[in-house]
């Protein structure tokens, strides 16, 4: 998520800026599984992955809990910025 790191540049309050930066770093870490899926399925259309060949690196399963955690993290960041 390269664009995400610029968000704190628009925040004047130093405490909030630090808080949001920490939250964004955590979000990037916990959402890596999403980026892998995006790269394989949507953005890059990985040829071997799409053909399901034997020499393809398998994606780890994404659980409902992981997805809910990422969504909750995004909501928390938006709520902090809104306040």
Buried (B, 14 or more C-beta within 10 A) or exposed (E): EEEBEEBBEEBEEEEBBEBBBEBBEBBBEBBEBBEBBEBBEEEEEEEEBEEEEEEBEEEEEEEEEBEEBBEEBBEBBEEEBEE
